[in-house]
Amino acid sequence: MKAQKVRDLDENELRHQLGEMDEQLFRLQFQMSMGQMDGLKKVRALKKDRARVHTILREKAPGEKK
């Protein structure tokens, strides 16, 4: 997910996306623990996207000094 696409979403949509990412990350980590290692690239990409969403939520927080 590109940063500009994430910035275009409002705060509620970002929080919804974050919830979906958390659930998907849980499922992928569970699959990896069961021995299905084909999800490693997906987990890495998902973690990066999740961090990107957290960063943009922090940027949009009111009272944030820049």
PDB file of N, CA, C, O and CB in Angstrom:
ATOM      1  N   MET A   1       0.854  -1.172   0.000  1.00  0.00           N
ATOM      2  CA  MET A   1       0.000   0.000   0.000  1.00  0.00           C
ATOM      3  C   MET A   1       0.899   1.233   0.000  1.00  0.00           C
ATOM      4  O   MET A   1       1.814   1.338   0.817  1.00  0.00           O
ATOM      5  CB  MET A   1      -0.971  -0.001   1.228  1.00  0.00           C
ATOM      6  N   LYS A   2       0.645   2.143  -0.893  1.00  0.00           N
ATOM      7  CA  LYS A   2       1.451   3.350  -1.006  1.00  0.00           C
ATOM      8  C   LYS A   2       1.064   4.362   0.062  1.00  0.00           C
ATOM      9  O   LYS A   2      -0.085   4.401   0.502  1.00  0.00           O
ATOM     10  CB  LYS A   2       1.300   3.965  -2.397  1.00  0.00           C
ATOM     11  N   ALA A   3       2.021   5.174   0.476  1.00  0.00           N
ATOM     12  CA  ALA A   3       1.801   6.151   1.537  1.00  0.00           C
ATOM     13  C   ALA A   3       0.750   7.188   1.136  1.00  0.00           C
ATOM     14  O   ALA A   3      -0.065   7.601   1.960  1.00  0.00           O
ATOM     15  CB  ALA A   3       3.114   6.847   1.891  1.00  0.00           C
ATOM     16  N   GLN A   4       0.771   7.603  -0.124  1.00  0.00           N
ATOM     17  CA  GLN A   4      -0.202   8.612  -0.563  1.00  0.00           C
ATOM     18  C   GLN A   4      -1.621   8.064  -0.497  1.00  0.00           C
ATOM     19  O   GLN A   4      -2.549   8.786  -0.133  1.00  0.00           O
ATOM     20  CB  GLN A   4       0.114   9.081  -1.994  1.00  0.00           C
ATOM     21  N   LYS A   5      -1.794   6.811  -0.841  1.00  0.00           N
ATOM     22  CA  LYS A   5      -3.117   6.193  -0.774  1.00  0.00           C
ATOM     23  C   LYS A   5      -3.604   6.150   0.672  1.00  0.00           C
ATOM     24  O   LYS A   5      -4.788   6.362   0.936  1.00  0.00           O
ATOM     25  CB  LYS A   5      -3.086   4.769  -1.375  1.00  0.00           C
ATOM     26  N   VAL A   6      -2.704   5.880   1.599  1.00  0.00           N
ATOM     27  CA  VAL A   6      -3.062   5.833   3.014  1.00  0.00           C
ATOM     28  C   VAL A   6      -3.398   7.227   3.519  1.00  0.00           C
ATOM     29  O   VAL A   6      -4.327   7.396   4.308  1.00  0.00           O
ATOM     30  CB  VAL A   6      -1.920   5.224   3.846  1.00  0.00           C
ATOM     31  N   ARG A   7      -2.647   8.224   3.067  1.00  0.00           N
ATOM     32  CA  ARG A   7      -2.898   9.603   3.512  1.00  0.00           C
ATOM     33  C   ARG A   7      -4.261  10.124   3.046  1.00  0.00           C
ATOM     34  O   ARG A   7      -4.848  10.998   3.684  1.00  0.00           O
ATOM     35  CB  ARG A   7      -1.793  10.526   2.999  1.00  0.00           C
ATOM     36  N   ASP A   8      -4.757   9.586   1.937  1.00  0.00           N
ATOM     37  CA  ASP A   8      -6.042  10.036   1.405  1.00  0.00           C
ATOM     38  C   ASP A   8      -7.232   9.525   2.225  1.00  0.00           C
ATOM     39  O   ASP A   8      -8.334  10.061   2.109  1.00  0.00           O
ATOM     40  CB  ASP A   8      -6.185   9.583  -0.036  1.00  0.00           C
ATOM     41  N   LEU A   9      -7.023   8.503   3.046  1.00  0.00           N
ATOM     42  CA  LEU A   9      -8.111   7.943   3.857  1.00  0.00           C
ATOM     43  C   LEU A   9      -8.323   8.786   5.112  1.00  0.00           C
ATOM     44  O   LEU A   9      -7.389   9.416   5.609  1.00  0.00           O
ATOM     45  CB  LEU A   9      -7.806   6.475   4.244  1.00  0.00           C
ATOM     46  N   ASP A  10      -9.560   8.795   5.623  1.00  0.00           N
ATOM     47  CA  ASP A  10      -9.803   9.512   6.870  1.00  0.00           C
ATOM     48  C   ASP A  10      -9.463   8.599   8.056  1.00  0.00           C
ATOM     49  O   ASP A  10      -9.145   7.423   7.880  1.00  0.00           O
ATOM     50  CB  ASP A  10     -11.284   9.998   6.950  1.00  0.00           C
ATOM     51  N   GLU A  11      -9.536   9.160   9.250  1.00  0.00           N
ATOM     52  CA  GLU A  11      -9.076   8.463  10.444  1.00  0.00           C
ATOM     53  C   GLU A  11      -9.868   7.180  10.725  1.00  0.00           C
ATOM     54  O   GLU A  11      -9.288   6.165  11.110  1.00  0.00           O
ATOM     55  CB  GLU A  11      -9.164   9.387  11.636  1.00  0.00           C
ATOM     56  N   ASN A  12     -11.186   7.224  10.533  1.00  0.00           N
ATOM     57  CA  ASN A  12     -11.995   6.026  10.773  1.00  0.00           C
ATOM     58  C   ASN A  12     -11.637   4.898   9.814  1.00  0.00           C
ATOM     59  O   ASN A  12     -11.557   3.736  10.213  1.00  0.00           O
ATOM     60  CB  ASN A  12     -13.474   6.358  10.646  1.00  0.00           C
ATOM     61  N   GLU A  13     -11.422   5.247   8.547  1.00  0.00           N
ATOM     62  CA  GLU A  13     -11.046   4.234   7.568  1.00  0.00           C
ATOM     63  C   GLU A  13      -9.674   3.650   7.895  1.00  0.00           C
ATOM     64  O   GLU A  13      -9.445   2.454   7.717  1.00  0.00           O
ATOM     65  CB  GLU A  13     -11.049   4.829   6.153  1.00  0.00           C
ATOM     66  N   LEU A  14      -8.755   4.503   8.377  1.00  0.00           N
ATOM     67  CA  LEU A  14      -7.425   4.020   8.747  1.00  0.00           C
ATOM     68  C   LEU A  14      -7.501   3.040   9.912  1.00  0.00           C
ATOM     69  O   LEU A  14      -6.822   2.013   9.917  1.00  0.00           O
ATOM     70  CB  LEU A  14      -6.512   5.194   9.109  1.00  0.00           C
ATOM     71  N   ARG A  15      -8.323   3.362  10.887  1.00  0.00           N
ATOM     72  CA  ARG A  15      -8.468   2.462  12.041  1.00  0.00           C
ATOM     73  C   ARG A  15      -9.103   1.134  11.618  1.00  0.00           C
ATOM     74  O   ARG A  15      -8.741   0.076  12.132  1.00  0.00           O
ATOM     75  CB  ARG A  15      -9.321   3.132  13.147  1.00  0.00           C
ATOM     76  N   HIS A  16     -10.045   1.195  10.685  1.00  0.00           N
ATOM     77  CA  HIS A  16     -10.665  -0.024  10.170  1.00  0.00           C
ATOM     78  C   HIS A  16      -9.623  -0.871   9.428  1.00  0.00           C
ATOM     79  O   HIS A  16      -9.557  -2.087   9.610  1.00  0.00           O
ATOM     80  CB  HIS A  16     -11.854   0.322   9.233  1.00  0.00           C
ATOM     81  N   GLN A  17      -8.816  -0.215   8.595  1.00  0.00           N
ATOM     82  CA  GLN A  17      -7.752  -0.909   7.871  1.00  0.00           C
ATOM     83  C   GLN A  17      -6.778  -1.556   8.855  1.00  0.00           C
ATOM     84  O   GLN A  17      -6.324  -2.680   8.644  1.00  0.00           O
ATOM     85  CB  GLN A  17      -7.004   0.067   6.935  1.00  0.00           C
ATOM     86  N   LEU A  18      -6.465  -0.840   9.924  1.00  0.00           N
ATOM     87  CA  LEU A  18      -5.531  -1.347  10.925  1.00  0.00           C
ATOM     88  C   LEU A  18      -6.082  -2.598  11.594  1.00  0.00           C
ATOM     89  O   LEU A  18      -5.334  -3.543  11.843  1.00  0.00           O
ATOM     90  CB  LEU A  18      -5.236  -0.273  11.976  1.00  0.00           C
ATOM     91  N   GLY A  19      -7.367  -2.618  11.884  1.00  0.00           N
ATOM     92  CA  GLY A  19      -7.997  -3.798  12.470  1.00  0.00           C
ATOM     93  C   GLY A  19      -7.938  -4.993  11.538  1.00  0.00           C
ATOM     94  O   GLY A  19      -7.670  -6.115  11.968  1.00  0.00           O
ATOM     95  N   GLU A  20      -8.191  -4.750  10.256  1.00  0.00           N
ATOM     96  CA  GLU A  20      -8.116  -5.829   9.270  1.00  0.00           C
ATOM     97  C   GLU A  20      -6.693  -6.343   9.139  1.00  0.00           C
ATOM     98  O   GLU A  20      -6.478  -7.549   9.019  1.00  0.00           O
ATOM     99  CB  GLU A  20      -8.630  -5.353   7.909  1.00  0.00           C
ATOM    100  N   MET A  21      -5.720  -5.440   9.162  1.00  0.00           N
ATOM    101  CA  MET A  21      -4.319  -5.843   9.067  1.00  0.00           C
ATOM    102  C   MET A  21      -3.899  -6.672  10.274  1.00  0.00           C
ATOM    103  O   MET A  21      -3.173  -7.656  10.131  1.00  0.00           O
ATOM    104  CB  MET A  21      -3.422  -4.615   8.939  1.00  0.00           C
ATOM    105  N   ASP A  22      -4.354  -6.280  11.459  1.00  0.00           N
ATOM    106  CA  ASP A  22      -4.025  -7.044  12.662  1.00  0.00           C
ATOM    107  C   ASP A  22      -4.563  -8.468  12.574  1.00  0.00           C
ATOM    108  O   ASP A  22      -3.878  -9.428  12.928  1.00  0.00           O
ATOM    109  CB  ASP A  22      -4.585  -6.347  13.905  1.00  0.00           C
ATOM    110  N   GLU A  23      -5.793  -8.588  12.099  1.00  0.00           N
ATOM    111  CA  GLU A  23      -6.405  -9.919  11.963  1.00  0.00           C
ATOM    112  C   GLU A  23      -5.669 -10.754  10.921  1.00  0.00           C
ATOM    113  O   GLU A  23      -5.421 -11.940  11.136  1.00  0.00           O
ATOM    114  CB  GLU A  23      -7.894  -9.795  11.580  1.00  0.00           C
ATOM    115  N   GLN A  24      -5.323 -10.147   9.806  1.00  0.00           N
ATOM    116  CA  GLN A  24      -4.618 -10.859   8.756  1.00  0.00           C
ATOM    117  C   GLN A  24      -3.216 -11.268   9.227  1.00  0.00           C
ATOM    118  O   GLN A  24      -2.751 -12.367   8.922  1.00  0.00           O
ATOM    119  CB  GLN A  24      -4.529  -9.991   7.490  1.00  0.00           C
ATOM    120  N   LEU A  25      -2.551 -10.385   9.966  1.00  0.00           N
ATOM    121  CA  LEU A  25      -1.229 -10.702  10.492  1.00  0.00           C
ATOM    122  C   LEU A  25      -1.299 -11.873  11.467  1.00  0.00           C
ATOM    123  O   LEU A  25      -0.437 -12.751  11.454  1.00  0.00           O
ATOM    124  CB  LEU A  25      -0.619  -9.477  11.179  1.00  0.00           C
ATOM    125  N   PHE A  26      -2.313 -11.881  12.299  1.00  0.00           N
ATOM    126  CA  PHE A  26      -2.499 -12.988  13.238  1.00  0.00           C
ATOM    127  C   PHE A  26      -2.656 -14.302  12.490  1.00  0.00           C
ATOM    128  O   PHE A  26      -2.035 -15.306  12.840  1.00  0.00           O
ATOM    129  CB  PHE A  26      -3.720 -12.740  14.134  1.00  0.00           C
ATOM    130  N   ARG A  27      -3.498 -14.287  11.450  1.00  0.00           N
ATOM    131  CA  ARG A  27      -3.733 -15.506  10.678  1.00  0.00           C
ATOM    132  C   ARG A  27      -2.458 -15.995   9.986  1.00  0.00           C
ATOM    133  O   ARG A  27      -2.184 -17.195   9.959  1.00  0.00           O
ATOM    134  CB  ARG A  27      -4.827 -15.267   9.640  1.00  0.00           C
ATOM    135  N   LEU A  28      -1.679 -15.062   9.425  1.00  0.00           N
ATOM    136  CA  LEU A  28      -0.452 -15.449   8.742  1.00  0.00           C
ATOM    137  C   LEU A  28       0.577 -16.003   9.725  1.00  0.00           C
ATOM    138  O   LEU A  28       1.261 -16.981   9.422  1.00  0.00           O
ATOM    139  CB  LEU A  28       0.132 -14.257   7.986  1.00  0.00           C
ATOM    140  N   GLN A  29       0.690 -15.383  10.898  1.00  0.00           N
ATOM    141  CA  GLN A  29       1.629 -15.879  11.892  1.00  0.00           C
ATOM    142  C   GLN A  29       1.207 -17.253  12.402  1.00  0.00           C
ATOM    143  O   GLN A  29       2.052 -18.100  12.692  1.00  0.00           O
ATOM    144  CB  GLN A  29       1.742 -14.894  13.055  1.00  0.00           C
ATOM    145  N   PHE A  30      -0.084 -17.467  12.508  1.00  0.00           N
ATOM    146  CA  PHE A  30      -0.590 -18.774  12.926  1.00  0.00           C
ATOM    147  C   PHE A  30      -0.247 -19.827  11.881  1.00  0.00           C
ATOM    148  O   PHE A  30       0.180 -20.930  12.222  1.00  0.00           O
ATOM    149  CB  PHE A  30      -2.114 -18.722  13.157  1.00  0.00           C
ATOM    150  N   GLN A  31      -0.433 -19.487  10.611  1.00  0.00           N
ATOM    151  CA  GLN A  31      -0.095 -20.421   9.538  1.00  0.00           C
ATOM    152  C   GLN A  31       1.393 -20.744   9.553  1.00  0.00           C
ATOM    153  O   GLN A  31       1.781 -21.894   9.348  1.00  0.00           O
ATOM    154  CB  GLN A  31      -0.498 -19.843   8.175  1.00  0.00           C
ATOM    155  N   MET A  32       2.227 -19.735   9.794  1.00  0.00           N
ATOM    156  CA  MET A  32       3.665 -19.964   9.835  1.00  0.00           C
ATOM    157  C   MET A  32       4.041 -20.860  11.007  1.00  0.00           C
ATOM    158  O   MET A  32       4.951 -21.681  10.891  1.00  0.00           O
ATOM    159  CB  MET A  32       4.414 -18.637   9.924  1.00  0.00           C
ATOM    160  N   SER A  33       3.360 -20.715  12.119  1.00  0.00           N
ATOM    161  CA  SER A  33       3.662 -21.553  13.276  1.00  0.00           C
ATOM    162  C   SER A  33       3.257 -23.006  13.030  1.00  0.00           C
ATOM    163  O   SER A  33       3.778 -23.920  13.669  1.00  0.00           O
ATOM    164  CB  SER A  33       2.954 -21.013  14.519  1.00  0.00           C
ATOM    165  N   MET A  34       2.333 -23.207  12.109  1.00  0.00           N
ATOM    166  CA  MET A  34       1.901 -24.564  11.769  1.00  0.00           C
ATOM    167  C   MET A  34       2.809 -25.192  10.710  1.00  0.00           C
ATOM    168  O   MET A  34       2.594 -26.334  10.305  1.00  0.00           O
ATOM    169  CB  MET A  34       0.452 -24.549  11.274  1.00  0.00           C
ATOM    170  N   GLY A  35       3.813 -24.452  10.266  1.00  0.00           N
ATOM    171  CA  GLY A  35       4.777 -25.008   9.332  1.00  0.00           C
ATOM    172  C   GLY A  35       4.593 -24.600   7.888  1.00  0.00           C
ATOM    173  O   GLY A  35       5.297 -25.099   7.010  1.00  0.00           O
ATOM    174  N   GLN A  36       3.672 -23.714   7.628  1.00  0.00           N
ATOM    175  CA  GLN A  36       3.460 -23.244   6.254  1.00  0.00           C
ATOM    176  C   GLN A  36       4.279 -21.962   6.065  1.00  0.00           C
ATOM    177  O   GLN A  36       3.794 -20.874   6.376  1.00  0.00           O
ATOM    178  CB  GLN A  36       1.921 -22.990   5.958  1.00  0.00           C
ATOM    179  N   MET A  37       5.486 -22.075   5.572  1.00  0.00           N
ATOM    180  CA  MET A  37       6.415 -20.945   5.522  1.00  0.00           C
ATOM    181  C   MET A  37       6.256 -20.068   4.289  1.00  0.00           C
ATOM    182  O   MET A  37       7.055 -19.152   4.096  1.00  0.00           O
ATOM    183  CB  MET A  37       7.816 -21.450   5.580  1.00  0.00           C
ATOM    184  N   ASP A  38       5.275 -20.306   3.463  1.00  0.00           N
ATOM    185  CA  ASP A  38       5.121 -19.513   2.246  1.00  0.00           C
ATOM    186  C   ASP A  38       4.583 -18.107   2.516  1.00  0.00           C
ATOM    187  O   ASP A  38       4.472 -17.313   1.581  1.00  0.00           O
ATOM    188  CB  ASP A  38       4.203 -20.228   1.287  1.00  0.00           C
ATOM    189  N   GLY A  39       4.251 -17.782   3.743  1.00  0.00           N
ATOM    190  CA  GLY A  39       3.680 -16.480   4.043  1.00  0.00           C
ATOM    191  C   GLY A  39       4.663 -15.466   4.576  1.00  0.00           C
ATOM    192  O   GLY A  39       4.246 -14.396   5.020  1.00  0.00           O
ATOM    193  N   LEU A  40       5.963 -15.758   4.552  1.00  0.00           N
ATOM    194  CA  LEU A  40       6.946 -14.867   5.148  1.00  0.00           C
ATOM    195  C   LEU A  40       6.984 -13.507   4.458  1.00  0.00           C
ATOM    196  O   LEU A  40       7.036 -12.479   5.133  1.00  0.00           O
ATOM    197  CB  LEU A  40       8.314 -15.505   5.101  1.00  0.00           C
ATOM    198  N   LYS A  41       6.961 -13.483   3.141  1.00  0.00           N
ATOM    199  CA  LYS A  41       6.986 -12.211   2.413  1.00  0.00           C
ATOM    200  C   LYS A  41       5.725 -11.409   2.690  1.00  0.00           C
ATOM    201  O   LYS A  41       5.770 -10.184   2.798  1.00  0.00           O
ATOM    202  CB  LYS A  41       7.135 -12.453   0.904  1.00  0.00           C
ATOM    203  N   LYS A  42       4.613 -12.099   2.802  1.00  0.00           N
ATOM    204  CA  LYS A  42       3.350 -11.419   3.100  1.00  0.00           C
ATOM    205  C   LYS A  42       3.397 -10.790   4.487  1.00  0.00           C
ATOM    206  O   LYS A  42       2.918  -9.672   4.679  1.00  0.00           O
ATOM    207  CB  LYS A  42       2.166 -12.401   3.001  1.00  0.00           C
ATOM    208  N   VAL A  43       3.968 -11.497   5.447  1.00  0.00           N
ATOM    209  CA  VAL A  43       4.058 -10.989   6.819  1.00  0.00           C
ATOM    210  C   VAL A  43       4.926  -9.741   6.854  1.00  0.00           C
ATOM    211  O   VAL A  43       4.570  -8.752   7.495  1.00  0.00           O
ATOM    212  CB  VAL A  43       4.628 -12.069   7.772  1.00  0.00           C
ATOM    213  N   ARG A  44       6.056  -9.782   6.172  1.00  0.00           N
ATOM    214  CA  ARG A  44       6.947  -8.619   6.147  1.00  0.00           C
ATOM    215  C   ARG A  44       6.276  -7.408   5.515  1.00  0.00           C
ATOM    216  O   ARG A  44       6.359  -6.299   6.043  1.00  0.00           O
ATOM    217  CB  ARG A  44       8.227  -8.950   5.390  1.00  0.00           C
ATOM    218  N   ALA A  45       5.616  -7.620   4.391  1.00  0.00           N
ATOM    219  CA  ALA A  45       4.931  -6.521   3.705  1.00  0.00           C
ATOM    220  C   ALA A  45       3.789  -5.983   4.563  1.00  0.00           C
ATOM    221  O   ALA A  45       3.561  -4.774   4.609  1.00  0.00           O
ATOM    222  CB  ALA A  45       4.395  -6.986   2.336  1.00  0.00           C
ATOM    223  N   LEU A  46       3.077  -6.874   5.237  1.00  0.00           N
ATOM    224  CA  LEU A  46       1.957  -6.458   6.079  1.00  0.00           C
ATOM    225  C   LEU A  46       2.443  -5.642   7.273  1.00  0.00           C
ATOM    226  O   LEU A  46       1.805  -4.663   7.660  1.00  0.00           O
ATOM    227  CB  LEU A  46       1.169  -7.681   6.562  1.00  0.00           C
ATOM    228  N   LYS A  47       3.562  -6.038   7.851  1.00  0.00           N
ATOM    229  CA  LYS A  47       4.131  -5.284   8.976  1.00  0.00           C
ATOM    230  C   LYS A  47       4.536  -3.886   8.536  1.00  0.00           C
ATOM    231  O   LYS A  47       4.331  -2.921   9.273  1.00  0.00           O
ATOM    232  CB  LYS A  47       5.345  -6.023   9.566  1.00  0.00           C
ATOM    233  N   LYS A  48       5.106  -3.767   7.348  1.00  0.00           N
ATOM    234  CA  LYS A  48       5.499  -2.451   6.835  1.00  0.00           C
ATOM    235  C   LYS A  48       4.274  -1.581   6.583  1.00  0.00           C
ATOM    236  O   LYS A  48       4.270  -0.397   6.922  1.00  0.00           O
ATOM    237  CB  LYS A  48       6.317  -2.598   5.542  1.00  0.00           C
ATOM    238  N   ASP A  49       3.236  -2.163   5.989  1.00  0.00           N
ATOM    239  CA  ASP A  49       2.003  -1.408   5.739  1.00  0.00           C
ATOM    240  C   ASP A  49       1.361  -0.973   7.054  1.00  0.00           C
ATOM    241  O   ASP A  49       0.852   0.142   7.171  1.00  0.00           O
ATOM    242  CB  ASP A  49       1.007  -2.254   4.916  1.00  0.00           C
ATOM    243  N   ARG A  50       1.391  -1.859   8.031  1.00  0.00           N
ATOM    244  CA  ARG A  50       0.816  -1.562   9.345  1.00  0.00           C
ATOM    245  C   ARG A  50       1.569  -0.398  10.006  1.00  0.00           C
ATOM    246  O   ARG A  50       0.952   0.490  10.595  1.00  0.00           O
ATOM    247  CB  ARG A  50       0.858  -2.820  10.255  1.00  0.00           C
ATOM    248  N   ALA A  51       2.883  -0.409   9.905  1.00  0.00           N
ATOM    249  CA  ALA A  51       3.691   0.677  10.454  1.00  0.00           C
ATOM    250  C   ALA A  51       3.402   1.987   9.727  1.00  0.00           C
ATOM    251  O   ALA A  51       3.371   3.054  10.341  1.00  0.00           O
ATOM    252  CB  ALA A  51       5.184   0.337  10.358  1.00  0.00           C
ATOM    253  N   ARG A  52       3.190   1.896   8.418  1.00  0.00           N
ATOM    254  CA  ARG A  52       2.874   3.086   7.626  1.00  0.00           C
ATOM    255  C   ARG A  52       1.545   3.690   8.084  1.00  0.00           C
ATOM    256  O   ARG A  52       1.430   4.911   8.199  1.00  0.00           O
ATOM    257  CB  ARG A  52       2.816   2.738   6.119  1.00  0.00           C
ATOM    258  N   VAL A  53       0.548   2.853   8.344  1.00  0.00           N
ATOM    259  CA  VAL A  53      -0.757   3.338   8.803  1.00  0.00           C
ATOM    260  C   VAL A  53      -0.618   3.973  10.186  1.00  0.00           C
ATOM    261  O   VAL A  53      -1.201   5.027  10.440  1.00  0.00           O
ATOM    262  CB  VAL A  53      -1.794   2.182   8.838  1.00  0.00           C
ATOM    263  N   HIS A  54       0.144   3.348  11.076  1.00  0.00           N
ATOM    264  CA  HIS A  54       0.357   3.919  12.413  1.00  0.00           C
ATOM    265  C   HIS A  54       1.023   5.290  12.316  1.00  0.00           C
ATOM    266  O   HIS A  54       0.644   6.215  13.035  1.00  0.00           O
ATOM    267  CB  HIS A  54       1.219   2.971  13.275  1.00  0.00           C
ATOM    268  N   THR A  55       2.005   5.424  11.439  1.00  0.00           N
ATOM    269  CA  THR A  55       2.709   6.690  11.271  1.00  0.00           C
ATOM    270  C   THR A  55       1.766   7.776  10.792  1.00  0.00           C
ATOM    271  O   THR A  55       1.800   8.896  11.303  1.00  0.00           O
ATOM    272  CB  THR A  55       3.865   6.534  10.293  1.00  0.00           C
ATOM    273  N   ILE A  56       0.936   7.463   9.829  1.00  0.00           N
ATOM    274  CA  ILE A  56       0.027   8.470   9.278  1.00  0.00           C
ATOM    275  C   ILE A  56      -1.062   8.814  10.286  1.00  0.00           C
ATOM    276  O   ILE A  56      -1.495   9.965  10.346  1.00  0.00           O
ATOM    277  CB  ILE A  56      -0.602   7.972   7.964  1.00  0.00           C
ATOM    278  N   LEU A  57      -1.516   7.844  11.080  1.00  0.00           N
ATOM    279  CA  LEU A  57      -2.471   8.158  12.153  1.00  0.00           C
ATOM    280  C   LEU A  57      -1.846   9.117  13.163  1.00  0.00           C
ATOM    281  O   LEU A  57      -2.504  10.032  13.657  1.00  0.00           O
ATOM    282  CB  LEU A  57      -2.938   6.865  12.865  1.00  0.00           C
ATOM    283  N   ARG A  58      -0.575   8.896  13.460  1.00  0.00           N
ATOM    284  CA  ARG A  58       0.122   9.772  14.398  1.00  0.00           C
ATOM    285  C   ARG A  58       0.268  11.174  13.811  1.00  0.00           C
ATOM    286  O   ARG A  58       0.159  12.161  14.537  1.00  0.00           O
ATOM    287  CB  ARG A  58       1.505   9.194  14.753  1.00  0.00           C
ATOM    288  N   GLU A  59       0.514  11.269  12.503  1.00  0.00           N
ATOM    289  CA  GLU A  59       0.617  12.570  11.844  1.00  0.00           C
ATOM    290  C   GLU A  59      -0.701  13.324  11.875  1.00  0.00           C
ATOM    291  O   GLU A  59      -0.722  14.548  12.007  1.00  0.00           O
ATOM    292  CB  GLU A  59       1.075  12.397  10.408  1.00  0.00           C
ATOM    293  N   LYS A  60      -1.800  12.592  11.752  1.00  0.00           N
ATOM    294  CA  LYS A  60      -3.120  13.224  11.716  1.00  0.00           C
ATOM    295  C   LYS A  60      -3.670  13.545  13.105  1.00  0.00           C
ATOM    296  O   LYS A  60      -4.714  14.187  13.219  1.00  0.00           O
ATOM    297  CB  LYS A  60      -4.090  12.331  10.989  1.00  0.00           C
ATOM    298  N   ALA A  61      -2.986  13.111  14.155  1.00  0.00           N
ATOM    299  CA  ALA A  61      -3.480  13.325  15.516  1.00  0.00           C
ATOM    300  C   ALA A  61      -3.489  14.834  15.809  1.00  0.00           C
ATOM    301  O   ALA A  61      -2.536  15.540  15.478  1.00  0.00           O
ATOM    302  CB  ALA A  61      -2.595  12.552  16.565  1.00  0.00           C
ATOM    303  N   PRO A  62      -4.564  15.315  16.428  1.00  0.00           N
ATOM    304  CA  PRO A  62      -4.630  16.744  16.748  1.00  0.00           C
ATOM    305  C   PRO A  62      -3.606  17.097  17.830  1.00  0.00           C
ATOM    306  O   PRO A  62      -3.346  16.315  18.744  1.00  0.00           O
ATOM    307  CB  PRO A  62      -6.057  17.131  17.210  1.00  0.00           C
ATOM    308  N   GLY A  63      -3.040  18.287  17.700  1.00  0.00           N
ATOM    309  CA  GLY A  63      -2.081  18.757  18.687  1.00  0.00           C
ATOM    310  C   GLY A  63      -0.685  18.216  18.476  1.00  0.00           C
ATOM    311  O   GLY A  63       0.181  18.370  19.338  1.00  0.00           O
ATOM    312  N   GLU A  64      -0.462  17.595  17.361  1.00  0.00           N
ATOM    313  CA  GLU A  64       0.850  17.019  17.070  1.00  0.00           C
ATOM    314  C   GLU A  64       1.778  18.130  16.586  1.00  0.00           C
ATOM    315  O   GLU A  64       1.449  18.852  15.645  1.00  0.00           O
ATOM    316  CB  GLU A  64       0.742  15.880  16.006  1.00  0.00           C
ATOM    317  N   LYS A  65       2.927  18.264  17.226  1.00  0.00           N
ATOM    318  CA  LYS A  65       3.919  19.253  16.802  1.00  0.00           C
ATOM    319  C   LYS A  65       4.770  18.655  15.707  1.00  0.00           C
ATOM    320  O   LYS A  65       5.139  17.482  15.756  1.00  0.00           O
ATOM    321  CB  LYS A  65       4.802  19.715  17.990  1.00  0.00           C
ATOM    322  N   LYS A  66       5.080  19.482  14.707  1.00  0.00           N
ATOM    323  CA  LYS A  66       5.893  19.008  13.586  1.00  0.00           C
ATOM    324  C   LYS A  66       7.165  19.788  13.511  1.00  0.00           C
ATOM    325  O   LYS A  66       7.990  19.541  12.632  1.00  0.00           O
ATOM    326  CB  LYS A  66       5.138  19.113  12.270  1.00  0.00           C
TER     327      LYS A  66
END
